[in-house]
Amino acid sequence: MKHPKHAKPHPIRSRLLRAASLFLAAVCLTVGMGGAMPQASAASMSDLQQRLEQIQQQMAQHKADLADAKKKAEAAAALEADLREQVNILQGQIAVLKSEIAQVQNNIGEKEMQIDAKTNEIAIQEENIEDQWSDFKVHMAAMQELREGGTVAMLSAVTDLYQLLTFSEVMQDISVRDTEILTEMRDAKAALEAARQELEEEKAVLVSQKNQLDANNAQMQAKQSELNASLAEAQLSAEEAQQAQQQAQEALDSDEMNYEAVQKEIQKIIEAAAQSQGSMSFTGFICPLKTYSRISSEYGYRVNPVTGVYKLHGGIDFAAAGGTPIYAAASGYVSVAGWSTGGYGNYVILYHGSMNDGASYSTLYGHMRSIVAKQGTYVTQGELIGYVGTTGNSTGNHLHLEVWQGRSNASRVNPRDYVPIPHN
């Protein structure tokens, strides 16, 4: 394991530290070597830094727009789902109601058929009564004739008292029976009328019930129309929110592309300035945190806790409280100090130059709450560069530290082989 102590700062580096500007460090380096950095380069660096700040402001706004659009899209989707559920419930209720209406309508039809049948029975009974009444009138006329003379002739044929009594009873029975028949027929007709009246009342109850069901059905149909209109509005709102979300995401993607493009231009300037100082070197690293709770993730392959993808974890994670100071592990140029589009959140990259093993190194510090280091400046070992946070693809406050051989993360190495990590 390589744990050499850091060498004393180079005199030129001391002058760079005192410069304290985004690009004056490079100017100081060049002046110290007897040369002069062109004014156009300094102006270009300043313009690029301003452009980065503008893009970062745009990114912050577009992130806010994206978050707002996502909330609106989620709210619209929830409202749409709720309205759909209400429509489905109402459609079920309408289906049940229509079935009840159909059943009541069938019952009304049956009552109408029963009423028609009773009406026919009453008509037949009336005809029977009328026929019986006609026969009764004929019979009464005949009886009247018997009383006026026919009776005397019939009585003259009677030979004894028994025949006389029998004749009298027969005449009386005929009269009583005729009266009973008429009474029975009138009672039967009255019963039929009462039965028909009862059926009419039952029909009226059914008609009233159907009218109420029809009214309920009309109300439900109106409610369904309202829900369908609200659902259409919710769908439109959801589409608008999704469109706003897509536009915000496209704007954010464009910001990130522009940010990366400007960063590359800045890196070219920084690299040119660094290469002009051939003696830039260091002898080793220190731990970037004075205190931390534990190592939450080592260097190596693992399942990413955010994406769920099995891939190389190219650094070491120091779990620490939010706001814990982060210090430069070695002196060097601040190659990057800003927001990462690749998941690091707020991050800093330092280029340290060559170590005594002959290789050049860079270090990356990710997920910062806030950044102190300024891009394009020179920092000394142990200098404050930022604070622990949980920005980017992070599940909690920690410092993600990477060590690179060279300037690219394609050559990441295990920090434990270079950085002394005290046991906490």
C-alpha positions in Angstrom: 0.0 0.0 0.0 1.3 3.5 -0.9 1.0 6.0 1.9 3.9 8.5 1.4 3.7 11.9 2.9 2.9 14.9 0.8 5.9 17.0 -0.4 6.2 20.7 0.5 4.3 23.0 -1.9 6.2 24.2 -4.9 6.9 28.0 -4.9 4.9 28.5 -8.1 2.0 26.6 -6.5 2.1 29.0 -3.6 1.7 31.9 -6.0 -1.2 30.1 -7.7 -2.9 29.6 -4.4 -2.7 33.4 -3.7 -4.2 34.2 -7.1 -7.8 33.0 -6.0 -9.6 33.2 -9.3 -11.0 30.8 -11.8 -8.2 31.1 -14.3 -5.6 33.4 -12.7 -3.9 30.3 -11.3 -2.9 29.3 -14.8 -1.8 32.8 -15.6 0.4 32.8 -12.5 2.0 29.6 -13.6 2.8 30.9 -17.0 4.2 34.2 -15.6 6.3 32.3 -13.1 7.9 30.5 -16.0 8.7 33.8 -17.6 5.9 33.7 -20.1 2.4 35.4 -20.3 -1.0 33.7 -20.7 -2.8 35.4 -23.6 -5.6 37.7 -22.5 -8.0 36.0 -24.9 -7.6 32.7 -23.0 -8.4 34.3 -19.6 -11.4 36.0 -21.1 -12.5 32.7 -22.7 -12.2 31.0 -19.3 -14.3 33.7 -17.7 -16.9 33.5 -20.4 -17.1 29.7 -20.1 -17.5 29.9 -16.3 -20.3 32.4 -16.7 -21.9 30.1 -19.3 -21.6 27.2 -16.9 -23.4 29.3 -14.2 -26.1 30.2 -16.6 -26.6 26.6 -17.6 -26.7 25.5 -14.0 -29.4 28.1 -13.3 -31.3 26.8 -16.3 -30.9 23.3 -15.1 -32.2 24.2 -11.7 -35.2 25.8 -13.2 -35.8 22.9 -15.6 -35.5 20.5 -12.7 -38.1 22.4 -10.8 -40.3 22.5 -13.9 -39.8 18.7 -14.4 -40.6 18.0 -10.7 -43.7 20.2 -11.0 -44.8 18.5 -14.2 -44.3 15.1 -12.6 -46.4 16.1 -9.7 -49.2 17.4 -12.0 -48.9 14.2 -14.1 -49.2 12.0 -11.1 -52.1 14.1 -9.8 -53.9 14.0 -13.1 -53.3 10.2 -13.4 -54.7 9.7 -9.9 -57.7 11.8 -10.7 -58.2 9.9 -14.0 -58.0 6.6 -12.2 -60.5 7.8 -9.6 -62.9 9.0 -12.2 -62.7 5.8 -14.1 -63.5 3.9 -11.0 -66.5 6.1 -10.3 -67.7 5.6 -13.9 -67.3 1.9 -13.6 -69.2 1.8 -10.3 -72.0 4.0 -11.7 -72.2 1.9 -14.9 -72.7 -1.1 -12.7 -75.4 0.7 -10.7 -77.1 1.8 -13.9 -77.1 -1.8 -15.2 -78.7 -3.0 -12.0 -81.3 -0.2 -12.2 -82.1 -1.1 -15.8 -82.6 -4.7 -14.8 -85.0 -3.6 -12.1 -86.8 -1.3 -14.5 -87.2 -4.2 -17.0 -88.5 -6.4 -14.2 -91.1 -3.8 -13.1 -92.1 -3.2 -16.7 -92.7 -7.0 -17.0 -94.7 -6.9 -13.8 -96.8 -4.0 -15.2 -97.4 -6.0 -18.4 -98.5 -9.0 -16.4 -100.9 -6.9 -14.3 -102.3 -5.4 -17.5 -103.0 -8.9 -18.9 -104.6 -9.9 -15.6 -106.8 -6.7 -15.7 -107.8 -7.5 -19.3 -108.7 -11.0 -18.2 -110.8 -9.7 -15.3 -112.4 -7.2 -17.6 -113.4 -10.0 -20.1 -114.8 -12.0 -17.2 -116.8 -9.1 -16.0 -118.2 -8.5 -19.5 -119.1 -12.2 -19.7 -120.7 -12.0 -16.3 -122.7 -9.0 -17.4 -123.9 -10.8 -20.4 -124.9 -13.8 -18.2 -126.7 -11.4 -15.9 -128.5 -9.8 -18.8 -129.5 -13.2 -20.2 -130.6 -14.3 -16.8 -132.5 -11.1 -16.3 -134.3 -11.6 -19.6 -135.2 -15.2 -18.6 -136.4 -13.9 -15.2 -138.6 -11.3 -16.9 -140.1 -14.0 -19.1 -140.6 -16.2 -16.1 -142.2 -13.4 -14.1 -144.6 -12.7 -17.0 -145.6 -16.4 -17.0 -146.1 -16.3 -13.2 -148.2 -13.2 -13.7 -150.4 -15.1 -16.1 -150.8 -17.9 -13.6 -151.9 -15.4 -11.0 -154.5 -13.9 -13.4 -156.2 -17.1 -14.3 -153.8 -19.9 -15.1 -153.4 -20.6 -11.4 -157.1 -21.2 -11.0 -157.1 -23.8 -13.9 -154.1 -25.5 -12.3 -155.7 -25.6 -8.9 -158.9 -27.1 -10.3 -156.8 -30.2 -11.2 -155.6 -30.6 -7.6 -157.4 -33.6 -6.0 -156.0 -33.5 -2.5 -154.4 -31.3 0.1 -150.9 -32.8 -0.5 -151.0 -31.7 -4.2 -152.1 -28.3 -3.2 -149.3 -27.8 -0.7 -146.7 -29.2 -3.2 -147.9 -26.8 -5.9 -147.6 -23.8 -3.5 -144.1 -24.8 -2.5 -143.0 -25.2 -6.1 -144.2 -21.8 -7.0 -142.4 -20.3 -4.0 -139.2 -22.2 -4.7 -139.2 -21.0 -8.3 -139.4 -17.4 -7.1 -136.8 -17.8 -4.4 -134.3 -19.6 -6.7 -134.7 -16.9 -9.4 -133.9 -14.3 -6.8 -130.9 -16.2 -5.5 -129.5 -16.7 -9.0 -129.6 -13.0 -9.7 -128.1 -12.2 -6.4 -125.2 -14.7 -6.9 -124.5 -13.3 -10.4 -124.5 -9.7 -9.1 -122.1 -10.8 -6.2 -119.9 -12.5 -8.7 -119.8 -9.4 -10.8 -119.0 -7.3 -7.7 -116.2 -9.7 -6.8 -114.8 -9.4 -10.3 -115.0 -5.6 -10.1 -113.2 -5.7 -6.8 -110.5 -8.0 -8.2 -110.0 -5.7 -11.2 -109.8 -2.7 -8.9 -107.2 -4.4 -6.8 -105.2 -5.2 -10.0 -105.5 -1.6 -11.1 -104.1 -0.4 -7.7 -101.3 -2.9 -7.9 -100.5 -1.7 -11.4 -100.6 1.9 -10.2 -98.0 1.0 -7.5 -95.8 -0.6 -10.2 -96.2 2.4 -12.5 -95.2 4.7 -9.6 -92.2 2.4 -8.8 -91.2 2.4 -12.5 -91.4 6.2 -12.7 -89.1 6.5 -9.6 -86.7 4.0 -11.2 -86.8 6.0 -14.4 -86.1 9.2 -12.5 -83.1 7.5 -10.7 -81.9 6.2 -14.0 -82.0 9.7 -15.6 -80.1 11.1 -12.6 -77.4 8.4 -12.9 -77.2 8.9 -16.7 -76.7 12.6 -16.1 -74.1 11.8 -13.4 -72.3 9.5 -15.8 -72.3 12.3 -18.5 -70.7 14.6 -15.9 -68.1 12.0 -14.9 -67.3 11.3 -18.6 -66.8 15.0 -19.1 -64.6 15.3 -16.0 -62.7 12.2 -17.2 -62.1 13.8 -20.6 -60.8 16.9 -18.8 -58.5 14.8 -16.6 -57.2 12.9 -19.6 -56.5 16.2 -21.3 -54.7 17.5 -18.1 -52.7 14.3 -17.9 -51.7 14.7 -21.6 -50.7 18.3 -21.0 -48.8 17.4 -17.9 -47.0 14.6 -19.7 -46.2 17.0 -22.5 -44.8 19.6 -20.1 -42.8 16.8 -18.4 -41.4 15.7 -21.7 -40.5 19.3 -22.6 -38.9 19.9 -19.3 -36.9 16.7 -19.6 -35.8 17.6 -23.1 -34.8 21.0 -21.9 -32.8 19.4 -19.0 -31.2 16.9 -21.4 -30.2 19.9 -23.6 -28.8 21.7 -20.6 -26.8 18.7 -19.6 -25.4 18.4 -23.2 -24.5 22.1 -23.2 -23.0 21.7 -19.7 -20.8 18.8 -20.8 -19.7 20.7 -23.9 -18.7 23.8 -21.9 -16.9 21.6 -19.3 -14.9 20.0 -22.1 -13.8 23.4 -23.3 -12.8 24.4 -19.8 -10.9 21.1 -19.4 -8.9 21.9 -22.6 -7.8 25.2 -21.1 -7.0 23.7 -17.7 -5.1 20.8 -19.2 -3.1 23.2 -21.4 -2.2 25.3 -18.3 -1.3 22.1 -16.3 0.9 20.7 -19.1 2.8 24.0 -19.3 4.0 23.3 -15.7 6.2 20.3 -16.1 7.3 20.1 -12.5 3.7 19.5 -11.1 4.0 16.4 -8.9 3.1 15.1 -5.4 4.2 12.3 -3.2 1.0 10.8 -1.8 -2.6 11.2 -0.5 -4.3 11.8 2.8 -7.8 10.7 3.8 -10.3 13.4 2.6 -12.4 13.1 5.8 -11.2 13.6 9.3 -14.3 11.8 10.7 -16.7 9.3 9.2 -18.9 6.6 10.7 -18.0 3.6 8.5 -17.2 2.5 5.0 -20.6 1.8 3.5 -19.4 0.4 0.2 -16.0 -0.8 -1.0 -14.5 -0.7 -4.5 -15.6 -3.5 -6.7 -18.6 -5.1 -8.5 -22.0 -4.9 -6.8 -25.7 -4.3 -7.4 -26.2 -0.6 -7.6 -28.7 0.3 -4.8 -30.4 3.0 -7.0 -30.5 1.4 -10.4 -30.4 -2.3 -9.4 -27.7 -2.9 -12.1 -24.7 -5.2 -11.3 -21.7 -3.1 -12.3 -18.3 -1.9 -11.0 -18.4 0.5 -8.0 -15.4 2.5 -9.0 -14.7 4.0 -5.6 -15.1 3.8 -1.8 -18.1 5.3 0.0 -17.5 7.0 3.4 -20.7 7.2 5.4 -20.7 10.5 7.2 -23.1 13.1 8.6 -24.4 15.6 6.1 -22.2 18.8 6.2 -19.0 17.0 7.2 -16.0 18.9 5.7 -14.2 17.3 2.7 -10.6 18.0 2.1 -8.3 17.7 -0.9 -6.5 14.3 -0.7 -3.6 15.9 -2.5 -2.7 19.2 -4.1 -3.8 19.8 -7.6 -5.9 21.6 -10.2 -9.7 21.7 -9.8 -10.6 20.2 -13.1 -14.4 20.0 -12.4 -16.5 21.6 -9.7 -20.2 21.5 -10.4 -23.2 19.2 -11.1 -22.7 15.8 -12.6 -25.0 14.5 -15.3 -23.8 11.0 -14.6 -25.2 10.5 -11.1 -22.4 12.0 -8.9 -24.6 15.0 -8.0 -22.4 17.9 -6.9 -18.9 16.7 -7.4 -15.2 17.8 -7.7 -12.4 16.3 -9.7 -8.8 17.2 -8.8 -5.8 16.6 -11.2 -2.7 16.0 -9.1 0.0 15.5 -11.7 2.7 12.8 -11.3 3.4 10.8 -8.1 6.8 9.3 -7.3 5.7 6.0 -8.9 5.8 7.8 -12.3 2.0 7.7 -12.9 -0.3 10.8 -12.9 -3.4 10.7 -10.8 -6.8 12.4 -10.4 -9.4 12.1 -7.6 -13.1 12.4 -7.7 -15.4 13.5 -4.7 -19.1 12.8 -5.3 -22.6 13.5 -3.8 -21.5 16.7 -2.1 -24.1 18.8 -0.3 -22.3 21.9 -1.5 -19.0 22.8 -3.2 -16.3 25.2 -2.0 -13.6 24.6 -4.6 -13.6 26.7 -7.7 -13.1 25.1 -11.1 -9.8 26.1 -12.7 -8.1 27.0 -9.4 -5.3 25.3 -7.6 -5.8 23.7 -4.1 -3.3 22.4 -1.6 -3.5 19.1 0.2 -5.9 19.3 3.1 -7.7 22.3 1.7 -11.5 22.4 2.2 -13.2 21.6 -1.1 -16.8 20.9 -0.1 -19.2 19.2 2.3 -20.7 15.7 2.5 -24.2 15.3 1.1 -26.5 13.0 -0.7 -27.0 14.6 -4.1 -27.3 12.7 -7.4 -27.9 8.9 -7.3 -27.5 8.5 -3.6 -29.4 6.7 -0.8 -27.9 8.7 2.1 -25.2 11.1 3.2 -21.8 9.9 2.2 -18.6 10.8 0.3 -17.9 8.8 -2.8 -14.1 8.9 -3.4 -12.5 7.6 -6.7 -8.8 7.5 -7.6 -7.9 7.6 -11.3 -4.6 6.9 -13.0 -4.5 9.8 -15.4 -7.5 12.0 -16.2 -10.2 9.5 -17.1 -12.5 7.3 -15.0 -11.7 4.5 -17.5 -8.5 4.0 -15.4 -10.1 3.9 -11.9 -8.1 2.0 -9.2 -9.0 0.9 -5.7 -8.6 3.9 -3.4 -7.4 1.6 -0.5 -4.2 1.0 -2.4 -3.4 4.8 -2.3 -5.4 6.6 0.3 -4.7 5.9 4.0 -8.1 5.1 5.6 -8.1 5.2 9.4 -10.3 2.7 11.3 -13.2 4.5 12.9 
